[in-house]
Structures are given as C-alpha cells and as structure tokens.
C-alpha cells in the first residue's frame, strides 16, 4: 500500500474539511437506499459546521485519512458504554473514487487501535439494513447484535447494530 497515507486526529479547525468530504460522499453513498429528501435532511442534521462542532464537544473523536496532504476520508468514534468498555464507530466514509482500494480497512483498523488503546473491549457500529457496507463490516469481523429503528425528524434509520470484540 502507498506509504503516503496517513491518519491524524481532527480538531475543530478541520470541520470545513469534514463537511466538504461529507458533501462529496453522502449523496452517492445513500442515493440507492434513501430518498433525496431524507439524504438532504439527515445531512443538514449531522454535517453542518455547528452540528460537527457539537459532536466534537460531546465527545466524538474524528480522524482524517490523508493521501499525502489530500483528505480522502474520515471516521468518528466515541464512548458508548463505559461499564462494559464499549465504544461506537459513529461514522466512517471514503470518497467514492477511493473506495475498493483497501483504505476503508486502513481507516477502520486505525479506529479499532485507538479505542483498544483507550480500553475498549468492543466496538459497535450502526449500518443501514440495505447498505452494501454491511458485507465489508462482516469481512472485518463485525457481527449483527440487534436491529434498531431510529427516528431522525420525519424519517427513520432502519439499522443493524454490529459489534466486534477487540480483546
């Protein structure tokens, strides 16, 4: 793999970069499984500068994947349940033009290493029941724990909660 790839912690100064990546990634990622209206609504809830700032303030840690100096993806994670040492992968996205190169695995592994270092025993994530990324997570060792329907405004996220033991 190209040695120019790096992953670094993101700060609030990186919010414009995260926002721009999300703009390029969200619609192509979800257009086959969500309506345009739902995509636009959810993007507006999750990826405004203010929403990203609030997520950071509430404990989500963001990381950026760079190819040389060019941002090509990001992930975010946070503590989910401290009593059971469970962390949650809140987001993981790559530019569509860079998918299929093994970079998703690179980014996912980086998050797993960070949460293990922080004491996590498990890493959970949500994936839409119709998202093809479910197969990627299964290949990476995640298993369906339960199904969850989450209201977001007038819409529903119909998800699987997947978990991987990190110990």
PyMOL commands that set and color helices and strands:
alter all, ss='L'
color gray80, all
select helices_A, chain A and resi 12-30+36-46+49-57+82-84+96-98+103-117+133-139
alter helices_A, ss='H'
color red, helices_A
select strands_A, chain A and resi 5-9+61-67+70-81+86-94+122-128+143-152+155-165
alter strands_A, ss='S'
color yellow, strands_A
deselect
rebuild
show_as cartoon
